[in-house]
Amino acid sequence: MFSRVKQVISALTASINRHEEEFANRYLRPGEQELFWGMSMAEQRHALNVTYTALSFSGRLAIDIHRLIRCALLHDVGKRRGDINTAGKIMAVLAHACAPAWAEAWGRQGRGTFPANLRHAFYIYFNHAERGAALLSQVGTEPEIIEIIRRHHKAPAKDDPPELCLLRKADNMN
């Protein structure tokens, strides 16, 4: 519960400094940069926090650090600015914790009225990984990174690449 409170505070106070902007731009290609900077400030901050946490776990593991950084920065690009606000995300997280099947089924793409916007937030919450993978495919991101983004909320599998395992762990902590 404490980690969720920390996430809310982080979302409400999110900011990024010039060095972090340069860091993200150094690792991302132009189309990927557009997707990254198209997320809300809170999601950008979250992605950077996930990146730093994943890097802290990488240690002596035989992984591609460049790929890990790109995956962590891009893992939530399916959440576009305006798709899901902090209140909608809180409601989706709570609904997912209490009634996951209902929460996922209730989500619907499309905005307009307050209920439609909330349903859209639920839709994005449950479908952002697939949506992000599709967006990354459109800008020419490598298939290995796209697959990691697509799978980052799926149950672990024996053939998961180490970058995906670290991404999941870091994402769950942030």
C-alpha positions in Angstrom: 0.0 0.0 0.0 2.8 2.4 0.9 4.3 1.9 -2.6 1.0 3.0 -4.2 0.9 6.1 -2.0 4.5 6.8 -3.1 3.4 6.4 -6.8 0.6 8.9 -6.4 2.8 11.5 -4.8 5.4 10.9 -7.5 2.8 11.4 -10.2 1.5 14.6 -8.7 5.0 16.1 -8.3 6.6 14.8 -11.4 9.3 16.7 -13.2 12.3 16.0 -15.4 15.5 18.0 -15.6 17.7 18.9 -18.6 20.1 16.0 -17.9 17.3 13.5 -17.9 16.0 14.9 -21.2 19.4 14.5 -22.7 19.7 11.0 -21.3 16.4 9.9 -22.9 17.1 11.6 -26.2 20.6 9.9 -26.3 19.1 6.4 -26.2 15.9 6.9 -28.2 15.6 7.3 -31.9 13.6 10.3 -33.3 10.2 8.4 -33.6 10.7 6.8 -30.2 11.5 10.2 -28.7 8.2 11.5 -30.1 6.4 8.7 -28.4 8.3 9.2 -25.1 7.7 12.9 -25.0 4.0 12.3 -25.9 3.4 10.7 -22.6 2.3 12.7 -19.6 5.0 14.1 -17.3 4.1 11.6 -14.7 4.6 8.7 -17.1 7.9 10.1 -18.3 9.1 10.4 -14.7 7.9 6.8 -14.1 9.8 5.5 -17.1 13.0 7.3 -16.0 12.6 5.9 -12.5 12.1 2.4 -13.9 15.2 2.8 -16.1 17.3 3.9 -13.1 16.0 1.0 -11.0 16.5 -1.6 -13.8 20.1 -0.3 -14.3 20.8 -0.7 -10.6 19.8 -4.4 -10.8 21.8 -5.1 -13.9 25.1 -5.5 -12.1 27.1 -8.3 -13.7 24.3 -9.9 -15.6 24.9 -10.8 -19.2 22.5 -8.3 -20.7 22.3 -5.7 -23.3 22.4 -2.5 -21.3 21.4 -0.3 -24.2 18.4 -2.5 -24.9 17.5 -2.5 -21.2 17.5 1.3 -21.1 15.5 1.7 -24.3 12.9 -0.9 -23.1 12.5 0.8 -19.7 12.2 4.3 -21.3 9.6 3.0 -23.8 7.6 0.4 -21.8 4.6 2.7 -21.2 4.4 4.7 -24.5 1.0 3.1 -25.0 -0.2 5.6 -22.4 -0.5 8.8 -24.5 -0.9 12.2 -22.8 -4.6 12.8 -22.1 -5.5 9.1 -22.2 -5.4 8.5 -18.5 -5.1 11.0 -15.7 -4.0 10.3 -12.2 -7.5 9.9 -10.8 -8.4 7.5 -13.6 -5.3 5.5 -13.0 -6.0 5.3 -9.3 -9.5 4.0 -10.0 -8.2 1.4 -12.5 -5.5 0.2 -10.0 -8.1 -0.2 -7.2 -10.6 -1.9 -9.5 -7.9 -4.2 -10.8 -7.0 -5.1 -7.2 -10.6 -5.7 -6.2 -12.2 -7.2 -9.3 -9.7 -7.7 -12.1 -11.9 -9.5 -14.6 -14.7 -7.0 -14.2 -12.2 -4.0 -14.4 -10.6 -5.3 -17.6 -14.0 -6.1 -19.2 -15.4 -2.7 -18.2 -12.7 -0.7 -20.1 -13.7 0.7 -23.5 -11.8 2.7 -26.0 -13.3 6.2 -26.7 -13.7 9.4 -24.8 -16.3 12.1 -24.3 -18.4 12.0 -21.2 -17.0 11.4 -17.7 -18.0 7.7 -17.7 -16.6 7.3 -21.3 -13.3 8.9 -20.1 -13.1 6.6 -17.1 -13.8 3.6 -19.2 -11.1 4.8 -21.6 -8.7 5.1 -18.7 -9.4 1.5 -17.8 -8.9 0.4 -21.4 -5.5 2.1 -21.5 -4.5 0.7 -18.2 -5.1 -2.9 -19.4 -4.1 -2.5 -23.0 -1.1 0.0 -23.0 1.5 -2.7 -23.6 -0.1 -4.0 -26.8 -0.8 -0.4 -27.9 2.8 0.7 -27.2 4.1 -2.3 -29.1 2.0 -1.3 -32.1 3.1 2.4 -31.9 6.8 1.3 -31.7 6.3 -0.9 -34.7 5.1 2.1 -36.7 8.3 4.0 -35.9 10.6 1.1 -36.8 11.7 0.0 -33.4 13.5 -3.4 -33.4 11.3 -6.4 -33.0 13.1 -7.6 -29.8 12.3 -4.4 -28.0 8.7 -4.4 -29.3 8.2 -7.9 -28.0 9.6 -7.0 -24.6 7.2 -4.0 -24.4 4.3 -6.2 -25.5 5.1 -8.8 -22.8 6.0 -6.6 -19.9 2.6 -7.2 -18.1 2.2 -10.8 -19.1 3.0 -13.7 -16.8 6.7 -14.7 -16.7 7.8 -17.4 -19.1 10.9 -19.6 -19.3 12.1 -17.9 -22.4 11.8 -14.3 -21.2 14.9 -12.3 -22.0 16.8 -11.0 -19.0 16.0 -7.4 -20.0 12.3 -8.2 -19.7 12.8 -9.8 -16.3 14.6 -6.7 -15.0 12.0 -4.4 -16.6 9.2 -6.2 -14.8 11.0 -6.1 -11.5 11.8 -2.4 -11.8 8.3 -1.5 -13.1 6.7 -3.2 -10.1 8.9 -1.2 -7.7 8.0 2.1 -9.3 
